[in-house]
Amino acid sequence: MLRPMHFDLMARDPGRAIAFYKAAFGWTVEKWDGPWDYYVITTGVPGEPGIDGGLSPSTGATLETNLTLGVVSLEEVTATVTAAGGTIVGDIRTIPGVGRMVTCKDTEGNSFCLMEEHQPDKHVEVGELSGV
């Protein structure tokens, strides 16, 4: 079984959204020190039940909330997703210092992500690096 490990929210006005989540739920939100505009959300005390997430600015017509599932092997789990009738959206992409990730859709069109966390001793072929 795979459990959610992270969530992502989108916002047309990140400042307004951040203020809401801080006021409504007491979440901590900090700017990520990565290669694109992203905010890291901490929802509680480490070690307690629950997951943390992030927030991305959106200029699109629709807003999405995605769950990310932690996996040991993206290749193995994407094969099970497609065998069950789901689809893979785009290429596997690397998030520097974090890991490799891919977006999928279930049979109803709901998006979710799979994340293989960074393993310094794992060899990654150059051809696998796309996106970021």
ABEGO torsion letter per residue (X at the ends): XBBBABBBBBBABAAAAAAAAAAAAGBBBBBBABABBBBBBBABBBGBBEBBBBBBBBABABBBBBBBBBBABAAAAAAAAAAAGBBBBEBBBBBBGAEBBBBBBBAAGBBBBBBBBBBAABBBBAAABBEX
